[in-house]
Amino acid sequence: MNGVVSLRCTEIPPPDRDQNCQDVPQTLEALRSVSAYVLLGDPGSGKTTAFKAESAALGEEACFVTARNLLALDLESHPEWRDKTLFIDGLDEVRAKSRNLSQPFENVRGRLDALGKPKFRISCRVADWLGSNDREHLEIVSPDSQVKVLCLNPLSESAIVEILNCRLGKDRALEFVATARERGVDGLLANPQSLTMLATVVDRDHRWPSSRLETFERACQQLVREHNEELSIQPFSATVRTTCLGTVFRHRCLNLQRNRHTRVQEAG
């Protein structure tokens, strides 16, 4: 994501709390005193960028590590993981590579226990989080036996403009947002990844696609170019990936244009 902005998130209440209670969106900075939390978000919503920024802001008190490295590497060879707030990125990635969804999660819990139950933050895609069951088992390895579950909010209008300012300049940023609305593709603006990809496509070609369909297709082609091949269990052709990603983009646009505020209901 070009142009680091302060993302906001909303807490998902535990099952024993009033589900109608409206939580106020807050920044991760405001949650630094919390012992443990899980940050959920759709692909491209900014989880990794947010974790790296928070870890850097805390300096020597924190350490950013991918879930993959936490599980694969020797604890004794990484003293920097001890006595720090751990930002563990990509629980969904290790789950996606396993036939047994619970095993990578149990391995993460085991590592946290072996490290003496430090403060931690874990990022995960919404689709790969197993609700209250995951929360309850993480509470066992939390320093204070509590775990907050948070969901990243869509980008605000000011955040969208701020990101575009870094890529296009202030005048072009405002024009870009207005044009996206006129063309009916403003649903792509609320996700950092799709926003930057759309801006890349328009900036690279020096023109807007002629239709919404072409906009989706070009944005998907850009995503394929930048796609992290490690997330693919087996290789797919660019044509197949583009088709699949096109479906994702269409759903993303429909959801965001209906002003749906992402909120995950935990399994009972």
C-alpha positions as CSV (number, residue, x, y, z in Angstrom):
1,M,0.0,0.0,0.0
2,N,1.5,3.3,-1.1
3,G,1.1,6.0,1.5
4,V,0.8,4.6,5.0
5,V,-2.4,5.8,6.6
6,S,-3.9,5.2,10.0
7,L,-6.4,2.4,9.5
8,R,-9.4,2.0,11.8
9,C,-10.9,-1.1,13.2
10,T,-14.0,-2.2,15.1
11,E,-14.1,-4.7,17.9
12,I,-16.1,-7.8,17.4
13,P,-17.8,-8.5,20.8
14,P,-17.5,-11.9,22.4
15,P,-20.6,-14.1,22.5
16,D,-21.3,-13.2,26.1
17,R,-21.5,-9.5,25.4
18,D,-24.5,-7.6,24.0
19,Q,-24.2,-8.0,20.3
20,N,-26.2,-4.9,19.7
21,C,-23.6,-2.8,21.5
22,Q,-22.1,-0.4,18.9
23,D,-18.3,-0.2,19.3
24,V,-16.6,3.0,18.2
25,P,-14.0,2.5,15.5
26,Q,-10.5,3.0,16.8
27,T,-6.9,3.0,15.6
28,L,-4.4,0.2,16.5
29,E,-2.3,2.9,18.2
30,A,-5.1,3.3,20.8
31,L,-4.9,-0.5,21.5
32,R,-1.2,-0.7,22.4
33,S,-1.9,-1.4,26.0
34,V,-4.1,-4.4,25.2
35,S,-2.3,-7.7,26.0
36,A,-3.6,-9.6,22.9
37,Y,-5.7,-9.1,19.9
38,V,-6.5,-10.6,16.5
39,L,-6.8,-8.3,13.5
40,L,-9.2,-9.6,10.8
41,G,-9.6,-8.2,7.3
42,D,-10.3,-9.1,3.7
43,P,-7.3,-9.7,1.3
44,G,-5.6,-6.4,0.6
45,S,-7.2,-4.5,3.5
46,G,-3.9,-3.5,5.0
47,K,-3.2,-6.0,7.8
48,T,0.4,-6.5,7.0
49,T,1.2,-2.9,6.5
50,A,-0.6,-1.9,9.7
51,F,1.4,-4.6,11.7
52,K,4.7,-3.4,10.3
53,A,3.9,0.2,11.1
54,E,2.8,-0.6,14.6
55,S,5.8,-2.8,15.3
56,A,8.2,-0.1,14.0
57,A,6.4,2.5,16.2
58,L,7.0,0.4,19.3
59,G,10.7,0.0,18.5
60,E,12.7,-2.4,20.7
61,E,9.5,-3.3,22.6
62,A,8.0,-5.2,19.6
63,C,8.9,-7.7,16.9
64,F,7.2,-8.4,13.5
65,V,7.3,-12.0,12.4
66,T,5.3,-14.0,9.9
67,A,3.3,-17.0,11.2
68,R,5.2,-19.1,8.7
69,N,8.6,-18.1,10.2
70,L,7.3,-18.4,13.8
71,L,6.4,-22.0,13.2
72,A,9.3,-23.0,10.9
73,L,12.3,-21.5,12.6
74,D,14.1,-22.5,15.8
75,L,13.0,-20.5,18.9
76,E,16.5,-20.7,20.4
77,S,18.0,-19.0,17.2
78,H,15.6,-16.1,17.6
79,P,16.1,-14.4,20.9
80,E,14.5,-11.2,19.4
81,W,11.1,-12.9,19.8
82,R,11.4,-13.1,23.6
83,D,10.0,-10.5,26.0
84,K,8.5,-8.5,23.1
85,T,5.1,-7.7,21.8
86,L,4.8,-10.1,18.9
87,F,3.1,-9.0,15.7
88,I,2.4,-12.4,14.1
89,D,1.3,-11.8,10.5
90,G,-0.6,-14.3,8.3
91,L,-2.4,-17.0,10.3
92,D,-4.5,-17.5,7.2
93,E,-1.4,-18.3,5.1
94,V,-0.3,-21.2,7.2
95,R,-3.9,-22.5,7.5
96,A,-4.3,-22.3,3.7
97,K,-1.3,-24.6,3.3
98,S,-2.6,-27.3,5.7
99,R,-5.3,-29.9,5.2
100,N,-5.9,-29.7,8.9
101,L,-7.0,-26.1,9.7
102,S,-6.6,-26.5,13.4
103,Q,-3.0,-27.8,13.4
104,P,-1.2,-24.5,12.3
105,F,-3.3,-22.6,14.9
106,E,-2.4,-25.1,17.6
107,N,1.3,-24.7,16.6
108,V,1.1,-21.0,17.0
109,R,-0.5,-21.4,20.4
110,G,2.4,-23.8,21.3
111,R,5.0,-21.3,20.3
112,L,3.4,-18.5,22.3
113,D,3.3,-20.8,25.3
114,A,7.0,-21.8,24.8
115,L,7.9,-18.1,24.6
116,G,6.3,-17.5,28.0
117,K,3.0,-16.1,26.9
118,P,4.1,-12.6,25.6
119,K,1.8,-9.9,24.4
120,F,0.8,-10.7,20.9
121,R,-1.2,-9.5,17.9
122,I,-2.2,-11.9,15.1
123,S,-3.5,-11.0,11.7
124,C,-5.9,-13.3,9.7
125,R,-8.3,-13.1,6.8
126,V,-11.9,-13.0,7.8
127,A,-12.6,-16.3,6.0
128,D,-9.9,-18.2,7.9
129,W,-10.9,-17.2,11.4
130,L,-13.0,-19.8,13.2
131,G,-14.8,-17.4,15.5
132,S,-15.3,-17.9,19.3
133,N,-13.5,-21.3,19.2
134,D,-10.3,-19.7,18.1
135,R,-10.7,-16.8,20.5
136,E,-11.3,-19.1,23.5
137,H,-8.2,-21.2,22.7
138,L,-6.0,-18.1,22.2
139,E,-7.1,-16.8,25.6
140,I,-5.3,-19.7,27.2
141,V,-1.9,-18.3,26.0
142,S,-2.8,-14.6,26.5
143,P,-0.9,-12.8,29.3
144,D,-4.2,-11.8,31.0
145,S,-6.4,-14.6,29.5
146,Q,-8.2,-12.0,27.3
147,V,-8.1,-11.6,23.5
148,K,-9.8,-8.8,21.6
149,V,-11.0,-9.6,18.1
150,L,-10.9,-6.6,15.7
151,C,-12.0,-6.2,12.1
152,L,-10.4,-3.6,9.8
153,N,-12.9,-1.0,8.5
154,P,-13.1,0.1,4.9
155,L,-11.0,3.1,4.0
156,S,-12.5,6.4,4.9
157,E,-12.8,9.2,2.4
158,S,-9.8,11.0,3.9
159,A,-7.7,7.9,3.9
160,I,-8.5,7.2,0.2
161,V,-7.4,10.7,-0.7
162,E,-4.3,10.5,1.4
163,I,-3.2,7.3,-0.3
164,L,-3.9,8.8,-3.8
165,N,-2.0,12.0,-2.8
166,C,1.1,9.9,-2.5
167,R,0.7,8.3,-5.9
168,L,-0.9,11.0,-8.0
169,G,-0.7,14.4,-6.2
170,K,-3.5,16.2,-4.5
171,D,-5.3,17.7,-7.5
172,R,-5.3,14.4,-9.4
173,A,-6.4,12.5,-6.3
174,L,-9.6,14.4,-5.9
175,E,-10.3,14.1,-9.7
176,F,-9.6,10.4,-9.5
177,V,-12.2,9.8,-6.8
178,A,-14.8,11.8,-8.6
179,T,-14.1,10.0,-11.9
180,A,-14.3,6.6,-10.1
181,R,-17.8,7.5,-8.8
182,E,-18.9,8.7,-12.2
183,R,-17.9,5.4,-13.7
184,G,-19.5,3.3,-11.0
185,V,-16.3,1.7,-9.7
186,D,-15.9,3.6,-6.4
187,G,-16.4,0.3,-4.6
188,L,-12.8,-0.5,-5.4
189,L,-11.6,2.6,-3.5
190,A,-12.4,1.4,0.0
191,N,-9.8,-1.4,-0.1
192,P,-6.1,-0.4,-0.1
193,Q,-5.0,-3.1,-2.5
194,S,-7.8,-2.6,-5.1
195,L,-7.4,1.2,-4.7
196,T,-3.7,1.2,-5.5
197,M,-4.1,-1.3,-8.3
198,L,-6.8,0.8,-9.9
199,A,-4.6,3.9,-9.6
200,T,-1.7,2.0,-11.1
201,V,-3.8,0.9,-14.1
202,V,-5.0,4.4,-14.8
203,D,-1.6,6.1,-14.2
204,R,0.2,3.5,-16.3
205,D,-2.2,3.7,-19.3
206,H,-2.8,7.5,-19.0
207,R,-6.5,6.9,-19.4
208,W,-9.4,5.3,-17.7
209,P,-10.7,2.0,-19.0
210,S,-13.7,2.4,-21.3
211,S,-16.1,0.4,-19.2
212,R,-16.6,-1.1,-15.8
213,L,-15.9,-4.5,-17.2
214,E,-12.6,-3.3,-18.6
215,T,-11.8,-1.6,-15.3
216,F,-12.2,-4.9,-13.5
217,E,-10.2,-6.9,-16.0
218,R,-7.3,-4.5,-16.0
219,A,-7.3,-4.3,-12.2
220,C,-7.3,-8.1,-12.0
221,Q,-4.5,-8.3,-14.5
222,Q,-2.4,-6.0,-12.3
223,L,-3.2,-8.1,-9.3
224,V,-2.0,-11.2,-11.1
225,R,1.3,-9.4,-11.8
226,E,1.7,-8.6,-8.1
227,H,0.3,-11.9,-6.8
228,N,2.2,-13.7,-4.1
229,E,2.9,-17.1,-5.7
230,E,3.5,-18.6,-2.3
231,L,-0.2,-18.5,-1.5
232,S,-0.9,-20.9,-4.5
233,I,-1.0,-24.5,-3.5
234,Q,-0.4,-25.4,-7.1
235,P,0.4,-23.2,-10.2
236,F,-2.5,-21.7,-12.1
237,S,-2.4,-20.0,-15.5
238,A,-2.7,-16.2,-15.6
239,T,-6.1,-16.7,-17.4
240,V,-7.5,-18.8,-14.6
241,R,-6.3,-16.5,-11.9
242,T,-7.7,-13.5,-13.7
243,T,-11.1,-15.1,-14.0
244,C,-11.1,-16.0,-10.3
245,L,-9.9,-12.6,-9.2
246,G,-12.5,-11.0,-11.4
247,T,-15.2,-12.6,-9.4
248,V,-13.6,-11.4,-6.2
249,F,-13.4,-7.9,-7.5
250,R,-17.1,-7.9,-8.6
251,H,-18.2,-9.1,-5.2
252,R,-16.0,-6.5,-3.5
253,C,-17.5,-3.7,-5.5
254,L,-21.0,-4.9,-4.8
255,N,-20.4,-5.2,-1.1
256,L,-18.7,-1.8,-0.7
257,Q,-21.2,0.0,-2.9
258,R,-24.0,-1.2,-0.6
259,N,-22.1,0.5,2.2
260,R,-21.8,-2.7,4.1
261,H,-19.6,-2.2,7.2
262,T,-17.6,-5.4,7.6
263,R,-18.6,-7.0,10.8
264,V,-18.0,-10.7,11.6
265,Q,-20.4,-12.6,13.6
266,E,-18.6,-15.2,15.7
267,A,-19.6,-18.8,15.8
268,G,-21.6,-19.5,18.9
